[in-house]
Amino acid sequence: MTKNNKVVIGTRKSKLALWQAEWVKSEIEKMTPGLKVELNKITTTGDKILDVPLAKVGGKGLFVKEIEEALLRGEADIAVHSMKDVPVDFPKGLHLAVICKREDPRDALIAAVHDSRFTVHGFKDLPKGAAIGTSSLRRMCQLLNIRPDLKIMQLRGNLDTRLRKLDEGQFDAVILAAAGVKRLGWAERITEILEPEISLPAIGQGAIGIECRIDDKFTNKLIEPLNHPETAVCVRAERAFLKKLEGGCQVPIAAYARLISQKSEVRSQKSESQHNSSLVTRHSSLIMDGLVGNLSGDTLIKGSIKGSPDDAEKLGIKLAEELFSRGAGEILAEIYKK
C-alpha cells in the first residue's frame, strides 16, 4: 500500500482516538516533509456495543480488531492505539512497532459541578453511597476496597459522552484516565488525580502504541523515531505481567512500571529527551507494582518488584507468578466463570 509518498493511519473515530492519530500524523509530517499522511476512520465493535459491560463482550480486542483487519488488507499502513486497549497477542503479520512517550498514567476523579464549583474536593470527600461511573472492573475493585459504601455504576461511551452523562446528573462522579482528559484539553474538569496507592493504573495507560505490518520496511523505519525507550520498557514489563496472568479480557488487573535513577532516586520518566535510547541504562532500576482484585473489592492481592530495565519482561512475569502463588489465579478463574 505504501508508495513511499503516502501513509494511511487506521484509527477509531472517537475524539480521543482522532487526537492521537492526528498527533502521530503531525509528527510523521514533521520528520518527513512532502510525505502525504491520511486517516482511515474505522468503527470498531467496541464502539458499536455501548449497552453491555466490556467484560461481558470480550474486552480489549473489541477496540482494535477491525483496525487490524484494515492493516492486513492494506487499507491502512499503521494503526494508532491507546496502549491499554491493545491485546497482548497480535494477528500473524502484525506487530507493535512503537510505543510513544507516556502521558500521565494515573486515573482521574471528575466530580459533578454545581454553580461552577466541584460538589466535592476529592475521593475522600465523596458522600456515603455516592454513585460513581466507571466501566472498569480494575477501578471498581480498588475503589470498593477503600470505600465499600460507594455505588459503582456502568459507564460506557467516549470521553465526551461520559462527561455529558456526569453533567446530566446521572452520577456524583466518574473515573477516567487522566491522559485522555488532558490530551483533549479538559484538565480543568479533573477534581483529583488518584495516586496509584488508591487506584493502580491499567496496563499501558497513558501511552500511545503504533502497530504495523512486520514486512513493511519503509513504514517500520519511518515511525521508528517515535518510539520512546523509557515508556516502551515500562509498558513491556506491564504487558508481560498481564500476559502471564492471561488477562485477555477486561479483568481487575492493574500494573504500573517506572524507571528510577539510582543516583538521585528521581523518576527518569520526567526527562524530556525523547529519542535517547541511553536513557534506559544500567544506572536505572525498573520498579513495578501489580494488583489482582476480586469484584467486591474485599480481596486485593498486591505485589511489587525491582530490577534491571534490561529484564523488563522477566520482571513482569516474575511479579505475576508471585501474585499467582498468593491466590490471584483463583480470583481470576472465578471472574472468568462469571
N, C-alpha and C positions, 0 to 999 in steps of 0.2 A: 504494500500500500504506500509506503514512504518512497517518494520520488526524489528524496534529498532536498526538496524545496517546499514540502508541506508536511505537517504533522497534525494528526487528528487526536484530540483528547476525549476519551469517553468519561462522562460524568453523570451523576444523578442531577435532578432538576431543582432540588431544594436550594434556598438562598445560600445556606452554608456551603453545600457542595459546589455551587457555582462560584462562590467567593474563592474556594480552594482551587478550583480549576482555572479561574481567571488569574489567580496569583501565580500558579505554575506556568501558565501561558505567558504572562509578562516577564517572568524570569527567563524562560527559554528565548523569548524575543530579544531580551537584553543581551544574552550570551551569543545569540546567532542572528544578527541583523539581516533582514531580507528573507528569512525563513517564514513561511506562512503557517500560522497555527490556528486551527479551528476547533470548536467544541461540538461534540456529538452528544446531545442531551437525551438521556435514556431513563425511562421509567422502570424501576425495579419492583420485584414482588413486594419487598418491604414497604415501598411507597404506596402500593395499592391496598394492602391489608392493614387497615388502621383501627379496626374494631376488635382485634384479638391481641392478647398479650404476646409479645415476640417469642417468649419461651415455648408457647404452645404451637407456633407455626414454623419453627426451625431455626430461629435465632440468627446468628451472624451472616451466613451466606446469602440471606434474603436481600441484602443491600449491594451485593457485588455480582451475583450470578449472571444477570442479563448483560452487564458491562463486560464481564469476562468472555461471554459468548460473542460480543461485538469485536473484541480483540482477536479472538480465534478466527472469526470470519473476515478479518481485515477491514472492518468498518471503523476501527479506531487503532491508533498506534500505541497509545499509553492510556492507562486508567488512573485517575486520581481518587484516592480513598481517604476517609478518616481511618487511621490505623485500628481503632477499637472495633471497627466493623469488619475487619479482614480476617477470614478464617485462617487457621494455621497451615492448612494444606491447599495447594494450588492445582488447577487443572493442568494436564500434560501440555507442555509447550509454553507455559506462562511462569513468570517468577516476579518476586518483589525486588525490583532493581534499586530502588532509592527510598530512604526514609529521611524526610526533611526535618529541619530544626523544629524542636518541640515548643509549642506554646505552653501556657500554664496547664499542668496535667490534672489539677485538682477539680473537685466538684464545687458548685456554687449554689448557695441558698438564695432564692429570689422570693421575697415575701410580697404579699399584697400591698398595694399603695392606697392610702386614704388621705384625701386633701393634700396631695403631693408629698406625703410622708409615708415611710415604711410603717406598717402596722406593728412590726416587731423589729428589734435591733439585731437579732441573730438566732441561731439554732436553740440556744438555752432559754430564750425568751418565748418560744412558741407556747401558746396556751395548751392546757391539758386537752387531749383529744383532737388536736389540730389536724386538719385534712391536708396531707402532703401529696402532691402529684409527682409520680415517677413511674416509668415503665421498667426500671432496672431492679432485678432481684438482688443484685450486689448492693445497691444503695439501700434497698428495703431492709435487708437483714442487718446491716450495720446501724441504721437509724433506730430500728426497733430494739437492738441490743442496748442502746443508751436510753431510749425513750419508748418503752413498750406501750405507752398510752396513745401514741400517735396513730392516726387513721391513714394508712397508706392507700392511695387510690391510683388506678391505672391512668397513665397519661402518655398517649402516643401522638405522633404528628411531628412536623418540622418545628424548629425553634420558635418561629413567629406564631405558629398555631398554639404552641404550648403557653407562650406568654399571653396570647389573647384569651385563652381559657382561664388563666390566672386572673386577668383583668376583669373577666366577666363574673368573677366571684365563685368559680367552681372549686377553688382551693384556697387555703390560707397561705400556702407557699408551694413552690415547686423546686426540684433539684435538677440542675442542668450542668453539663460540662462547662467549666469556666472558659475554656479555649474557644468554643463556638460563640459564646456570648460576646467575648472580647473581639473576636475576628469580625463580627457583624456590627461592631461599634456600639454595643448596648451595655458596656461595662457599668454605666451609672445605674442600671437596673439591679446589679448584684448587691444584696443585703449583706452577705458574709461569704467569704471564701472558706470552705470547710477544709481544715487541715487533715492530712492523711490519718491522724490519730482518731478522727471522728468518722471520716469516710475515705478509706483507701481507694485510690482511683482504679478505673478499668485498665486492662492490659492495653498499652499503646495510646491511652487517652492523651489528646493534645498534639499528637504527631500526625503528619500527612504522609501517606505512602504512595509511591508510584509503581504501578505494575505494567509489565510489557511482555512481548514475546521474547523468549530466550534467544532465538536465532536472528533477531533484528539488530544487527551490529550497529547500524547507523543510529538508531534510537537509543540503544543502551549507552553508547558513547556520548550522545547529545545530552542526556539527562544526568549523567554521572556526577557533574559538579554540584548538583542539587542535594546530593547525599550529605548528611551531617553526621560525622563519625560518632560523636558523643551520644546523640539521640539514638542512632542506629544500634549501638552496642547495648544501650539500656533496654530498648524495645525488643531486641533479640533475646535478652535474658528473660523478659516478661513473657514473651511468646513461647519460649521453651518451657517455662513453668506451666503455662496454660495447656500446651500440647501434652505434656506428661500427665496432667490431670484429666486429659481427654475432655476439656471444656469446649466442645464444639458448639454446643447450644448456648442459649442465653442463661447462664447459671450464676449463682452467688460466689464468684471467684474474683479476687482483686489482687493486683500486684503493682508495685512501683519501685523501679530501679533508678539509681542516680550515681554519678561519679563524684568521688570525694578526693580532693588533692590531699595527700598525706602530709605535705609540708605545712599547709595552712588550715586543713580541715574545712576549706571553703568549697561550696558546690561549684565544680568546674563548669556546670551547665550554664552559669552566668556569663561565660566567655562569649565575646561577640565574633570570634574568629571562626567563620563559617566553614571553610574548606580545609582546615589544617588537620590532617589525619594524625599528627603527632600529639594532638590533644589527648588521645587515648594512649597513654604511655604507662610504663611500669611504675611511674611516680603516683599513679592514681589507683584507688580502690573502687570496686563496684559494690554498692550496698543495695540490697533488695529486700523489701517487706512483702509478704504474701499472706493471703487470707482465704479461707473457705468457710462459709456460714450456712446454717440451716434457715429455712424460710421464716420461721418465727423470730429469728434473731437471738434466741436464748443460748445458742451454741456458736461461738466463733472460734475457729482454730487458726491461730496466727503464728507466723514464724518470720525470722529474719536471717539473712546470710551475707557474708562479706568475703570478697576475694578479688582476684585479678580480672580486669576487663577482658583480657585475652581468653578467659574461661567463662564468658558470659552465659552461653547456653548450658554448660555443665553446672553452673551455679543455679540456674533456673530449674533444671532437672533435680538437682540435689535438694533444693528447698521443697519442691513438690513431693519428693519421696519422704521428706521429714513430716510433712503435713499428712501424707497417706498413713504413716506409721502412728499418727495420733488421732486417726479416725475420719480423715477427710473423705476417704473412699466410700465409707458407709453413708455419709451425708449426701454425697453426690448420687450414689445408687438410689437412695430414697427419693431424691428430687427427680431423677430421670424416670423412675417408676410412675410418678405422678403425671 
